[in-house]
């Protein structure tokens, strides 16, 4: 579930708690869809901070079992982003600033959600990655669209096609993380940043975000193309065998993924 604290000084905190492993699925997407209208319509909300109650995973990734169950019988052209991509884009376009507080791992859809936020502050425990290409699909909730905008084309291609883990230091050097702060100081650091931004008017915050986004061109068109490519890949069935190998190698098991994704991806790729 997503727990929303009361607005204090223009700042709202949302805690993600979806046991056992904070997977990105219907509960998370549905929770966002449920909470966003009140935040969008409340003019007093200027900053929304997303944090996790899980000690190891901000969000693990999408549910591999659900992906297998959702395999379509045939490809049909896509004319709008899928529900995850469109919901994450709604968060990006919100008239308030969003900040992710990361003290653990976030891969796949979890990494894509964080990439859709405005700012990301993490501890040295941060691990992120986009393992989808090794699983026969692509990052289909905005990952292939947002990574080039954050880190540039070559770095985006390398990190998506290598399917490797990225630690906090590299994430900072790439510009994906804005700051690295010790776990003990993380909450205080984010609170201070959120309060500073919340001193601005909501109109100024919304205007700055809107013009910055205009300068980065047409995200919506790119999201449709990404969702269509994902649908085509899934309809081909190219993900079914890799996903089964992923699960057999310990993917989506907490203890395995806490140790890193390399051994799992190596097993998938053979």
C-alpha positions in Angstrom: 0.0 0.0 0.0 0.9 3.7 -0.3 0.6 5.7 2.9 0.3 9.4 2.5 1.2 11.6 5.5 -0.5 14.9 6.1 0.7 18.0 4.3 3.2 20.0 6.5 4.5 23.3 5.2 3.8 22.3 1.6 5.5 18.9 1.9 3.7 15.5 1.7 5.5 12.2 2.3 4.3 8.9 0.7 5.6 5.6 2.1 5.6 2.6 -0.2 5.0 -0.7 1.7 4.0 -3.6 -0.4 5.2 -6.8 1.2 6.9 -9.1 0.8 9.2 -7.4 -1.7 7.8 -4.1 -2.9 7.1 -5.3 -6.4 5.9 -2.9 -9.1 2.4 -4.2 -9.9 -1.3 -3.5 -9.7 -1.2 -2.5 -6.0 1.6 0.1 -6.6 0.2 1.5 -9.9 -3.3 1.5 -8.4 -2.1 3.2 -5.3 -0.5 6.0 -7.4 -3.7 6.4 -9.4 -5.7 6.7 -6.3 -3.5 9.3 -4.5 -2.6 11.5 -7.4 -5.9 13.4 -7.9 -5.9 14.8 -4.3 -2.3 15.9 -4.6 -2.8 17.5 -8.0 -5.9 19.4 -6.8 -4.5 20.6 -3.5 -2.8 24.0 -4.1 -1.0 23.8 -0.8 1.1 20.7 -2.0 4.4 21.9 -3.4 6.7 18.9 -2.8 5.9 15.1 -2.6 8.6 12.8 -1.1 8.4 9.1 -2.0 10.1 6.7 0.4 10.1 3.0 1.1 9.3 1.0 4.2 11.3 -2.0 2.9 14.8 -2.2 4.3 16.3 -3.5 1.1 14.2 -2.5 -1.9 12.8 0.9 -2.7 10.9 -1.0 -5.3 12.2 -4.4 -6.5 11.0 -4.5 -10.1 7.9 -5.6 -12.1 6.4 -9.0 -11.2 7.9 -11.6 -13.5 4.9 -14.0 -13.0 2.5 -11.2 -13.9 4.5 -10.5 -17.1 4.3 -14.1 -18.1 0.5 -14.2 -17.4 0.1 -11.0 -19.5 1.7 -12.3 -22.6 -0.7 -11.4 -25.5 -1.8 -14.0 -28.1 -0.9 -11.6 -30.9 0.6 -8.2 -31.5 -1.7 -5.2 -31.8 -0.3 -1.7 -32.6 -0.3 0.5 -29.5 -1.6 4.1 -29.8 -1.1 5.3 -26.2 1.4 4.5 -23.4 0.7 1.5 -21.2 -0.8 2.2 -17.7 2.5 2.2 -15.9 4.2 4.5 -18.4 1.2 6.9 -18.4 0.9 6.9 -14.6 4.6 7.6 -14.2 4.4 10.4 -16.8 1.5 11.9 -14.8 3.8 12.0 -11.8 6.5 13.7 -13.9 4.1 16.4 -15.1 2.5 17.0 -11.7 2.5 20.7 -10.6 4.7 19.9 -7.6 8.2 18.7 -7.2 8.7 14.9 -6.6 11.7 13.5 -4.7 12.7 9.9 -4.3 14.5 8.8 -1.1 16.5 5.6 -1.9 18.2 3.4 0.7 18.4 0.1 -1.2 17.8 -1.4 -4.6 15.4 -0.3 -7.4 15.5 -2.2 -10.6 13.3 -2.5 -13.7 10.0 -0.7 -13.0 11.2 0.5 -9.7 14.1 2.3 -11.4 11.7 3.6 -14.1 9.4 5.1 -11.4 12.4 6.8 -9.7 13.6 8.1 -13.1 10.2 9.7 -13.6 10.6 11.7 -10.4 12.1 15.2 -10.5 14.9 14.5 -8.0 16.6 11.5 -6.4 18.6 11.5 -3.2 20.2 8.2 -2.1 22.5 6.5 0.4 25.6 4.5 -0.4 23.3 1.4 -0.4 21.7 2.5 -3.7 21.6 -0.2 -6.5 19.7 0.4 -9.7 19.4 -1.3 -13.0 17.3 -2.1 -16.1 17.5 -5.9 -16.6 14.6 -6.1 -19.1 16.6 -6.5 -22.3 18.2 -9.7 -20.9 14.6 -11.0 -20.3 13.5 -10.5 -23.9 11.6 -7.2 -23.5 12.7 -3.6 -22.9 12.1 -1.1 -20.1 8.5 -0.3 -21.0 7.4 2.1 -18.2 9.5 5.0 -19.5 13.0 3.6 -19.1 14.1 3.7 -22.7 12.6 7.2 -23.0 14.0 8.8 -19.8 17.5 7.3 -19.5 18.8 9.1 -22.7 17.4 12.3 -21.4 19.2 11.8 -18.0 22.5 10.3 -19.0 22.8 10.7 -22.8 22.4 8.2 -25.7 25.6 6.2 -25.4 25.3 5.7 -21.6 21.6 4.8 -21.9 22.4 2.2 -24.5 25.2 0.7 -22.5 23.4 0.4 -19.2 20.1 -0.9 -20.7 21.8 -3.4 -23.0 24.3 -4.6 -20.4 21.5 -5.2 -17.9 24.0 -4.6 -15.2 23.7 -3.2 -11.7 24.7 0.5 -11.1 25.9 1.5 -7.6 25.4 4.8 -5.9 28.7 6.3 -6.9 28.1 5.7 -10.6 24.5 6.8 -10.4 25.7 10.1 -9.0 28.4 10.5 -11.7 25.8 9.8 -14.4 23.5 12.5 -12.9 20.8 10.1 -12.0 21.3 10.7 -8.3 21.5 14.3 -7.2 23.2 13.5 -3.9 24.6 10.6 -1.8 24.0 10.9 1.9 24.6 8.4 4.7 21.6 6.4 5.7 21.5 8.1 9.1 21.4 11.6 7.5 19.2 10.8 4.5 15.8 11.7 6.0 17.1 15.0 7.4 18.8 15.9 4.1 15.7 15.3 2.1 13.5 17.2 4.6 15.8 20.2 4.3 15.7 20.2 0.5 11.9 19.7 0.4 11.3 22.5 2.8 13.6 24.8 0.8 11.7 24.1 -2.4 8.4 24.4 -0.6 9.2 28.0 0.1 8.5 28.7 -3.6 5.0 29.3 -4.9 3.3 26.3 -6.6 2.8 28.5 -9.7 6.6 29.0 -10.0 7.3 25.3 -9.4 4.8 24.3 -12.1 6.0 26.9 -14.5 9.7 25.9 -14.2 8.9 22.2 -14.6 6.7 22.9 -17.6 9.3 25.0 -19.5 12.2 22.5 -18.7 10.1 19.7 -20.1 9.3 21.7 -23.2 13.0 22.1 -23.8 13.4 18.3 -23.7 10.9 17.7 -26.6 8.0 15.3 -27.0 8.1 12.7 -24.2 4.5 11.5 -24.8 5.2 10.5 -28.4 8.3 8.6 -27.3 6.3 6.8 -24.6 3.8 5.5 -27.2 6.6 4.2 -29.3 8.1 2.5 -26.3 4.8 0.9 -25.3 4.3 -0.3 -28.9 7.8 -1.9 -29.0 7.1 -3.6 -25.7 3.8 -5.0 -27.0 5.4 -6.2 -30.1 8.2 -8.0 -28.2 5.8 -9.6 -25.7 3.5 -10.8 -28.5 6.5 -12.5 -30.1 7.0 -14.5 -26.9 10.7 -13.7 -26.8 10.5 -13.0 -23.1 8.9 -16.3 -22.0 11.9 -18.5 -21.9 14.3 -15.8 -20.4 11.7 -15.0 -17.7 11.5 -18.7 -16.7 15.3 -18.8 -16.6 15.2 -15.6 -14.5 12.9 -17.2 -11.9 14.8 -20.5 -11.9 18.0 -18.6 -11.2 16.6 -17.0 -8.1 15.2 -13.8 -9.7 12.5 -12.1 -7.6 13.8 -13.8 -4.5 14.9 -11.2 -1.9 18.1 -12.9 -0.7 19.3 -13.5 -4.3 18.6 -10.0 -5.5 20.1 -8.4 -2.4 23.4 -9.9 -3.4 23.2 -8.4 -6.9 21.7 -9.2 -10.2 24.8 -10.3 -12.1 24.6 -14.0 -11.4 20.9 -14.1 -12.3 21.4 -12.2 -15.6 24.4 -14.4 -16.4 22.2 -17.5 -15.9 19.5 -16.0 -18.1 21.8 -15.2 -21.0 23.6 -18.5 -20.7 
